[in-house]
Every structure is written in C-alpha cells, then in structure tokens.
C-alpha cells in the first residue's frame, strides 16, 4: 500500500504500523495522521487569486476588508502595472480609504501592500514586494501589508511593462472532513492513501535567497534557542495558534511587527507570556506585542491539529549558530562546515568556548566570521541539574548563571573553607526561592544546592567535597537547602581560589 510521508510517496507492506514507517522516531513526539478524504466540501478560504499574463499569484489575506473592493468584476481593469523597480511592482491607480502615515515601512519579499502616490488616497496602488527593503509607499501607520504571496512568488520577477491583473477572485479550497489524528502511538495501524506529517520546518525571518537581513537578529535568536533541541512543546493552544512557553518569561526585543498569517511564527515581546513562541493556524492582524521571526514551510497540518502538551519535531532553517560550550576543536569543525571564518583568543591546549561575537546566528552568517572567547578546560566545571525535583530553583539558577541561553554559564566563587565551595550569582530583588527538594538525610559529596528564603543567605549556591548529615552544601541547615543538582568533575574545583569566575557547563 502507498503512504504519503512528509510529501513523499512510500510503499509499505499491508498491515504496517506507524513504528514500521518511522523506526527511529522519538516516541514522545506526536505526528499527524490524515486518513484519505471521504467527505469533502468547498469552503471560502483566506486566499485571493490575482491572474496576470505571467501566471497566477495567490495571496493569503491578512486584511479582508482591504481586499474586498478588489473583488468587484470591474475593478481588475484598473490594476495595470504602473511602475516597477528591483524592489517592488505596483498596480493601479485606484481610489481607496488609505490614511497615509508619511513614514517608511519595512517589507519582505512577497508582501502585498496597499499604499498611495503623493499621499493621495485617490491614487492608491497595490504593491507587490520583490525583495526585503524599506520604503515609504504612502501606507497607513501599520505599514499597509494586507497579505502575503503564498503561490507564484517567482512570478514577481517576471512581470513586465504593460502587464495587468486580468482577474481577482477569492479561492475556494477543498475542506477535508475525514478523520485526523495526532498520535504518539507506534502501533497505530496504517491504511492505504494515508498522509503522515512527522515534523514541522520553518524558515527564519531575515534569511532568504536575497541574502541575510539582521534587523530581526535578536528575536530570531530567541526562536532558534527555543527550538534548539528540535522540539516544540505546545504549552497553550487556541483556534488561531499553538504556543511553546517553556522559555517564559524572557525579555525579547520587538523588531518586526507584521501580519500573523497561517504559518507565521512570532515571539511575544510583552506581557506575562513574553518569550513564548507562537505558530499561527489562522490569519490575524499584526500586534505590537509580537515580533515575526519566521514562517512554516512544511508541516502546518501537524501544527493545526496539535493540542496542549503535544510535543512535535521542528527544524529551523538556518539552524542556530552557537559555539558556546563546545571545545575549540568542535567549534572549528562547526565553523568550517558552515563556511564561517573563526578567530579564537588562544589556541594552546584543551580549551572551551565561553563567549562568541557576534552573538546571534544571523549576524554571524551575514558577516561570515566569528570571534571566540575561550578558557582552559580545567576551568570549566560540569554539572547536572535536577529540574524534575526542583523546577523553580533550577529555573532561577539557569537564569542567573546564563545557562538559560547557553550550555555554559558563570558565577563568582566567593568563599572556600575546608570542604565547602560557595558561589554568589547575582539574583534580582523579589525573586522568591521557596523551599524545594530539601534533603532529609545525609547529603552526598558534590551535591549542588541553593539556599532558600528561609535563611538570610538566600541565593547562595554551594557544594561540599564530603557528605554531611547536619548541614547542606551551602553550610545552612537542611531545611534551608534546596538541592538542585550535582557536580560531575569535582577535580576542576580543587585549584580554584576565592574571587575567581567559575564557568559551569550543564550536561543534559
């Protein structure tokens, strides 16, 4: 029988199961299983087709009200190619209710803009962006993007003088009402003609065939960090989006606000959910609280049917360029593979990367070079963290050491006495360290712990080289001690002195 796996036709024996089709799949990951359509109907979509001599352009609409007047049969006669350059092609003029903001906007390839010439709404134009650029098109305050070309984007480069839009119509698409299942069950039985969607792929904002635009570098980096392990966990879901909230709260800059069309990926930049990553399953308008960081190019069906607590595979292109935590030899291999020139502050001995400039993936790839800060491997202490037993304390520890963003963090060593090493990372005021995972018996040597709010030294982090049944690793009573993990290579602590910066590497 024939199965469609991520767009490819595959023949499998009758009676095959999902696990036979995907033998190496992590069984925690959900996939979408779409049975052959039995009942179909036609429904109005959010897409509009513009017919041109060069072919059809299909636009996914973000502002239905702005497009509706264009659907009148007589309107197409006014949509002649009025001007074009390397950046855009404009059809018109016609009259609209545009209120020009008299300021430039930032546009990406495929954006469809409603603007006007000379800030006169009676001379309005429908403008198709050919490449990323900034321009003043007499658009309203929000930039005037009313949609995005989703089919026929290559035709934008083939439009010629004298061309006109010969027809405008709303697209009607087939709505599949057959049974759709999102499952993790490897024993799920396969049927002939089934479609299986096993992963989601997204292209990041600012990276394309025309080159790299670093205007969204910091917010894109947050997105790449969020999906670093190739996983998207649905923390919340609605009729218009799914969201991964495992990095909430995180401060992310607002860099590019645009329409949130189906498949658009954003990061929330304000509010209690700041740092959450959203993938939209229906088009909604732009929001100043969201910055656009990418777009799904494969697997939107899996996103559309995923629910809360589902975990699915996601690939981002380009992948994150983060060398922090790697050995210098590993970093050199990664840089060579990706065509990036690398310069390190030292190259003698076994060294670990603890800093990278530029810090973001898009900036590195745009410049083609990276500079590294390294330290001797013996200056880095490997640890494990017990997030399941002490989730809040571990979250605080990762935040204040930098482990939230990289696999290597740092903290100052403030006190060494006999068998005790004490560290004091900078913890902001008002951060509550509630008692959590407090030990009740003997605490083993090299346990890593944090003092909780029941003691005056709240926030201190420590470890002991010997076991102790009376006091915790920070020399506090056991009731004031939150156990957060374990030191793995204790030998690296031996030569460290008070006042030193200690680098810690989390081993997961």
URKAWO-V737884 format. One record per pair of residues at least 24 apart in sequence whose ideal C-beta (glycine too) atoms are under 10 Angstrom apart, sorted by the first residue. I is the first residue (numbers start at 1). J is the second residue. Records with the same first field share a line. If there is no record, write none. Layout:
I: J  J
This chain:
1: 190  191  192  193  194
2: 192  193  194
3: 33  190  191  192  193  194  195  196
4: 34  36  193  194  195  196  197
5: 31  194  195  196  197  198
6: 31  195  196  197  198  199  201  298  299  302
7: 195  196  197  298  299
8: 196
10: 196
12: 190  192  194
13: 190
14: 190  191  192
15: 189  190
16: 189  190  191
17: 185  186  187  188  189  190
18: 183  184  185  186  187  188  189  190  194  196  198
19: 185  186  187  188
20: 186  187  190
21: 186  188  190  194  196  198
22: 186  196  198
23: 186
25: 184  186  198  199  313
26: 184  230  231  311  313
27: 184  185  186
28: 184  231  233  310  311  312
29: 184  198  199  230  231  232  302  310  311  312  313  314
30: 181  182  183  184  185  197  198  232  234  302  305  306  307  309  310  311  312  313
31: 181  182  183  184  185  188  196  197  198  199  299  302  306  310  312  313
32: 180  181  182  183  195  196  197  198  200  299  300  301  302  303  304  305  306  310  312
33: 179  180  181  182  183  185  188  189  190  191  194  195  196  197  198  301  302  305
34: 176  178  179  180  181  193  194  195  196  197  301  302  305
35: 176  178  179  180  181  191  193  194  195
36: 176  178  179  191  192  193  194  195
37: 174  175  176  177  178  179  193  195
38: 176  177  178  179
39: 175  176  177  178
40: 173  174  175  176  177  178
41: 172  174  175  176  177
42: 172  173  174  175
43: 172  173  174  175
44: 170  171  172  173  175
45: 170  171  172  173  174  175  262
46: 147  150  170  171  173  261  262  282  283
47: 147  150  151  169  170  171  172  173  262  283
48: 112  146  147  168  169  170  171
49: 151  152  167  168  169  170  171  172
50: 76  79  91  112  126  128  149  152  155  165  166  167  168  169
51: 76  164  165  166  167  168  169
52: 79  81  89  91  128  152  155  156  158  159  160  163  164  165  166  167
53: 81  155  158  159  160  162  163  164  165  166
54: 152  154  155  156  157  158  159  160  163
55: 151  152  154  155  158  159
56: 151  152  155  167  169  171
57: 110  112  128  149  150  151  152  153  154  155  156  159  165
58: 147  149  150  151  152  153  171
59: 110  111  112  126  128  146  147  148  149  150  151  152  168  171  261
60: 110  112  147  148  149  150  151  171  259  261  262  263  264  283
61: 112  146  147  148  170  171  259  261  283
62: 111  112  145  146  147  148  258  259  260  261  262  264  283  284  285  286
63: 112  114  142  144  145  146  147  259  283  285  286
64: 146  147  170  283
65: 97  146
66: 96  97  98  112  114  126  140  144  145  146  147
67: 112  114  126  146  147  168  170
68: 170
69: 94  95  96  97  168
70: 94  96  114  126  146  165  168  169
71: 168  169  170
72: 168
73: 167  168  169
75: 165  167  168
76: 164  165  166  167  168  169
77: 164  165  166
78: 124  126  164  165
79: 125  126  163  164  165  166  167  168
80: 161  162  163  164  165
81: 128  159  160  161  162  163  164  165
82: 117  123  125  126  127  161  164
83: 117  125  127  161
84: 127  128  130  156  159  160  161  163
85: 130  133  135
86: 130  131  133  157
87: 127  129  130  131  132  133  134  135
88: 113  115  125  127  128  129  130  131  133  135  137  156
89: 125  126  127  128  129  130  155  156  157  159  160  163
90: 115  117  124  125  126  127  128  137
91: 125  126  127  128  159  163  164  165
92: 116  117  123  124  125  126  127  165
93: 117  120  121  122  123  124  125  126
94: 121  122  123  124  125  126
95: 120  121  122  123  124
96: 121  122  123  124  125  126
97: 121  124  140
98: 122  123  124  125  137  138  139  140  144
99: 138  139  140  141  144
100: 124  136  137  138  139  140  141  144
101: 136  138  139  140  141  142  143  144
102: 136  138  139  141
103: 136  139  141  143
104: 133  134  135  136  137  139  143
105: 133  134  135  136  137  139  140  141  142  143  144  145  258
106: 132  133  134  135  143  145  213  215  216  255  256  257  258
107: 131  132  133  134  135  137  139  143  144  145  258
108: 132  133  145  148  205  206  208  210  213  216  256  258  292  295
109: 133  148  149  153  156  157  208  209  210
110: 145  147  148  149  150  152  153  156  208  295
111: 143  144  145  146  147  148  149  258  259
112: 144  145  146  147  148  149  259
113: 137  138  139  143  144  145  146  147
114: 138  139  140  143  144  145  146  147
115: 139  140  143  144  145
116: 140  144
126: 165  168
128: 153  155  156  159
129: 156
130: 156  157  159  210
131: 156  157  208  209  210  211  213
132: 205  206  208  210  211  212  213  215
133: 210  213
134: 215
142: 257  258  259  285  286  288
143: 257  258  259  286
145: 257  258  259  261  286
146: 259
147: 259  261  283
148: 258  259  261  262  263  264  283  295
150: 261  262  263  295
176: 301
180: 301  302  304  305
181: 305
182: 234  301  302  304  305  306  307  310  312
183: 310
184: 310  311  312
195: 301
196: 301  302
197: 298  299  300  301  302  303  304  305  312
198: 299  302  312  313
199: 230  232  298  299  302  312  313  314  315
200: 227  232  263  265  279  296  297  298  299  300  301  302  303  306  312  313  314  315  316
201: 294  296  297  298  299  300  313  314  315  316  317
202: 227  232  263  264  265  277  279  293  294  295  296  297  298  299  303  314  315  316  317
203: 265  294  295  296  297  298  315  316  317  318
204: 265  292  293  294  295  316  317  318  319  320  361  362
205: 255  256  258  264  265  266  291  292  293  294  295  362
206: 255  256  292  293  294  361  362  365  366
207: 294  316  317  318  361  362  365  366
211: 365  366
212: 318  361  362  363  364  365  366  367  368
213: 256  362  366
214: 255  358  360  361  362  363  364  365  366  367
215: 255  256  362
216: 253  255  256  267  291  292  293  294  360  362
217: 253  255  358  359  360  361  362  363  364  365  366
218: 252  253  255  267  291  293  359  360  362  363
219: 252  253  254  255  256  266  267  269  290  291  292  293  294  360
220: 255  256  265  267  291  292  293  294  316  318  320  360  361  362
221: 252  267  293  320  321  322  358  359  360  361  362  363  405
222: 247  250  251  252  253  267  269  275  277  291  293  360  405
223: 247  252  265  266  267  277  291  292  293  294  316  320  361
224: 293  294  316  318  319  320  321  322  360  361  362
225: 250  275  277  320  322  361  404  405  406
226: 250  265  267  275  276  277  293  314  316  320
227: 265  277  294  313  314  315  316  319  320
228: 316  319  320  322  405  407
229: 313  314  508
230: 312  313  314  315  316  319
231: 311  312  313  314
232: 265  277  279  302  303  306  310  311  312  313  314  316
233: 277  306  308  309  310  311  312
234: 279  303  306  307  308  309  310  311  312
235: 273  276  277  308  309
236: 273  276  278  307  308  309
237: 279  281  303  305  306  307  308  309  310
238: 278  280  281  282  308
239: 281  282
240: 278  280  281  282  283  284
241: 265  266  276  277  278  279  280  281  282  284  290  303
242: 277  278  279  280  281  302  303  304  305  306  307  308  310  312
243: 267  268  273  276  277  278  279  280  308
244: 275  276  277  278  279  311  312  314
245: 272  273  275  276  277  278
246: 275  276  277
247: 274  275  276  277  404  405
248: 272  273  274  275  276  277
249: 273  274  275  276  399
250: 274  275  276  399  404  405
251: 275
252: 276  277  290  291  293
253: 291
254: 287  288  289  290  291
255: 291  292  293
256: 286  290  291  292  293
257: 285  286  287  288  289  290  291  292
258: 285  286  287  290  291  292
259: 283  284  285  286  287  292
260: 284  285  286  287  290  292
261: 292  295
262: 295  296  300  303  304
263: 294  295  296  297  298  299  300  303  304
264: 290  292  293  294  295  296
265: 290  292  293  294  295  296  303  314  316
266: 290  291  292  293  294
267: 291  292  293  294
275: 404
277: 314
279: 303  304  306  314
281: 305  306
316: 361
318: 361  362  364  365
319: 361
320: 360  361  364
321: 356  358  359  360  361  362  363  364  365  370
322: 353  356  359  360  361  364  405  406  407
323: 353  354  355  356  364  370  372  374  406
324: 352  353  354  355  356  359  372  373  402  405  406  407  408  409  505
325: 352  353  354  356  380  403  406  407  408  409  503  505  506  507
326: 351  352  353  356  372  374  407  408
327: 351  352  353  374  377  380
328: 352  353  372  374  377
331: 356  370  372  374
332: 372
334: 370
335: 364  368  369  370  372
338: 364  365  368  370
339: 365  368
340: 364  365  367  368  369  370
341: 367  368  369  370  371
342: 369  370  371  372
343: 369  370  371  372
344: 370  371  372  373  374
345: 371  372  373  374  375
346: 372  373  374  375  376
347: 372  374
348: 376
349: 374  376  377  378
350: 374  376  377  378
351: 375  376  377  379  380
352: 376  377  378  379  380  407  408  503  505
353: 380  406  407  408
354: 379  380  402  406  408  409  410  501  503  505
355: 406  408  410
356: 406
359: 405  406
375: 408  410  501  503
376: 492  503
377: 489  492  503  505
378: 489  491  492  494  495  496
379: 492  495  496  500  501  502  503
380: 408  410  489  492  502  503  504  505
381: 408  411  421  448  463  487  488  489  490  491  492  493  496  502  503  504  505
382: 408  486  487  488  489  490  492  503  504  505  506  507
383: 409  446  448  463  484  485  486  487  488  489  504  505  506  507
384: 448  484  485  486  487  488  506  507  508
385: 448  484  485  486  504  506  507  508
386: 437  447  448  483  484  485  486
387: 484  485  508
388: 437
389: 436  437  482  483  484  485
390: 434  436  437  438  449  450  452  482  483  484  485
391: 436  437  484
392: 431  432  433  434  436  437  452  482  484
393: 433  434  435  436  437  449  450  452  461  482  483  484  485
394: 436  437  450  482  484  485  506
395: 484
396: 425  427  428  431  432  433  450  459  482  484
397: 425  427  433  448  450  459  461  482  484  485  504  506
398: 484  506
399: 425  427  428  431
400: 424  425  426  427  428  431  450  459  461
401: 425  426  461  502  503  504  506
402: 503  504
403: 504  505  506
406: 505  506
407: 504  505  506  507  508
408: 503  504  505  506
409: 502  503  504  505  506
410: 501  502  503  504
411: 461  501  502  503  504
412: 498  499  500  501  502
413: 461  493  496  497  498  499  500  501  502
414: 460  461  462  498  499  500
415: 460  462  474  475  498  499
416: 493  496  497  498  499  500
417: 475  498
418: 464  465  466
419: 445  463  464  465  466  467  468  473  475
420: 462  463  464  465  466  468  471  473  474  475
421: 446  448  461  462  463  464  465  473  474  487  490  493  494  496  498  502
422: 451  457  460  461  462  463  473  474  475  498
423: 448  450  459  460  461  462  463  474  501  502  504
424: 457  459  460  461  462
425: 450  459  460  461  504
426: 459
427: 458  459  460  461
428: 459
431: 458  459
432: 458
433: 458  459  460  480  482
434: 482
435: 479  480  481  482
436: 481  482  483  484
437: 481  482  483  484  485
438: 472  477  478  479  480  481  482  483
439: 468  469  472  473  478  479  481  482  483
440: 469  478  479
441: 467  469  478
442: 467  468  469  470  478
443: 467  468  469  470  471  472  473  478  481  483
444: 468  473  483  486
445: 473  486  487  490
446: 473  485  486  487  488  489  490  493
447: 472  473  481  483  484  485  486  487
448: 473  474  483  484  485  486  487  488  504
449: 473  474  476  478  480  481  482  483  484  485  486
450: 474  476  480  481  482  483  484  485
451: 475  476  477  480  481  482
452: 476  479  480  481  482
453: 480  482
454: 479  480  481  482
455: 479  480  481
456: 480
458: 482
461: 485  502  504
463: 487  490  493
465: 490  493  494
